[in-house]
Structure formats: C-alpha cells, structure tokens
Amino acid sequence: MILCLETATPVCSVALNESCCTIGLRETEGQNAHSEKITNFIREVMETAKIDYRQLDAVAVSKGPGSYTGLRIGVSTAKGICYATDLPLMAIDTLEAMAYGLKAKLGGQIAENDLLIPMIDARRMEVYAAVFDANLNKTKDTEAVVMDENSFADLRKDHRLWLFGDGAPKLSKLFENQKNICIIDGFKPSAAYMRPLAEKALKERQFVDVAYFEPFYLKDFIAGKPHVKGL
C-alpha cells in the first residue's frame, strides 16, 4: 500500500495505490491548488479507503522536473508524513510516470516502433522532455528543450512520435504538417500513473534519504522582481 503524491505541474493529485490497482484518488488543477488541497486530499483518500497510516508500506512523491513551488510542496508534505510515521520515502520520475500513464491509456494504439515524449511546459517554446520507446525504456534523458520546426528531426524520420503533457498542445501549429507526430491534448499527470514505478521502487527498496532528498528541478529557481512599491 503506497501513498503517492503528484505536484510537479498545476495538477495536485493524491492516490492510494496497491500493487493491483488504485483504490483512492483525489485531484484538481489550478493556482495554489497544491498548498490549498494536498493535505485534505490525503486525508480524504485515507478515510474513504478506511486505511490507517500504519497500514502503508511507503510514501512516493513525484520528483520532477516541473514547477519549483509545486515540487517543494509535494516533497515537503511527503517528508512530513514519513517523519511522523517512520515510513520510507520513494522519489518517482515525473516524465516516466507520464509515459506509463499514456501507455496505459492508449494501449494498442502505440506501435512497437513508436516513441513517447512526455513534456512539461517550461514557458514560451521551452519544455522539459524525455524520450521513451514503446516498452517504456528511456532512450533520451530528461532535458530542457527550446522547440522549433527542427526539433526531434532525427527521431521522426524513422519513428512515429507521441507528444503529450501540458507542454505539447502549444506545439500543434509548429508540427501541423508532420504526419509522424501525434500531439495528445488534455493529458495531465496523475498520482495514479505512479503506481507501477512506485511498486517497483518498493520491491527493490529504492528509498531516498528523508532528511536530504531534494526534487529534480532541472533548472535553477529564479525569483521574479517584486512589483509592490517599496520592496
């Protein structure tokens, strides 16, 4: 029994996952959703499933890349639960969990030679992306990519590409004439998609240090200049 938290994007998602299925899920999307909703969502999934913290085997948190603030809130909340309950903490790659989620949704639509490219919006034409084959093996590591008409040119010659996540829809016009590129609109990360990766991490005891673990931001946080007069 694993409590999973996903806060890397504007989506705030909490799932209670067993090896066979997701038995509890609460999620929403919006500004300040993480700070306002995450603790209530955790309480709700635990109470609805009639599960006590002592029945949990571990806590898993989406480690990024993604929103600096969202990741901080998710990791801080996960650490607080682990400190209070003496549970182990596991960190799950956000983009990898998204790839598992899309494969579960599309099933037989994904051919053996296809590539899955989950994307998180990094503003303007930049995205955080990684590349996975149809068997969910990572073939290209996570990186921040500024997208243009030549992006993934080496891949799309021989593969059909599936682009998805909140960074993908803004590329529709850029790739509108590319028949080997499929852009999935409306796909959002979910703590439910973390289930197979969290189960694997638990089985292999891939735990992180609760005291010292930090999210994978990919890029350094840069504070904006305050606009309030006098600051």
Secondary structure, DSSP 8 states (H G I E B T S, - for coil): -EEEEE-SSSEEEEEEE-SS-EEEEEEEESTTHHHHHHHHHHHHHHHHTT--GGG--EEEEE--SS-HHHHHHHHHHHHHHHHHHT--EEEE-HHHHHHHHHHHHHGGGS-TT-EEEEEEE-STTEEEEEEEETT--EEEEEEEEE--TTTTHHHHTTS-EEEESTTSGGGTTTTTT-TTEEE-SS----GGGGHHHHHHHHHTT--B-TTT-----SS--------STT-
